[in-house]
């Protein structure tokens, strides 16, 4: 069974790997299993976009990757 920590990690990974297709189902699954939406946003999605932002700032990623990560969060 997936725990909140599992879902947080999976949400973050979905953002950092630009999984736009899988994100809606993952988010729904997490919510259906009782995950607090605020935790999912703060510890999963926001953490993922912060990681992408740091890499963008360091020149490791470029604008298209940053945009794809942001689109994944929609």
Beta strands, then each sheet from edge to edge (+ up, - down):
end
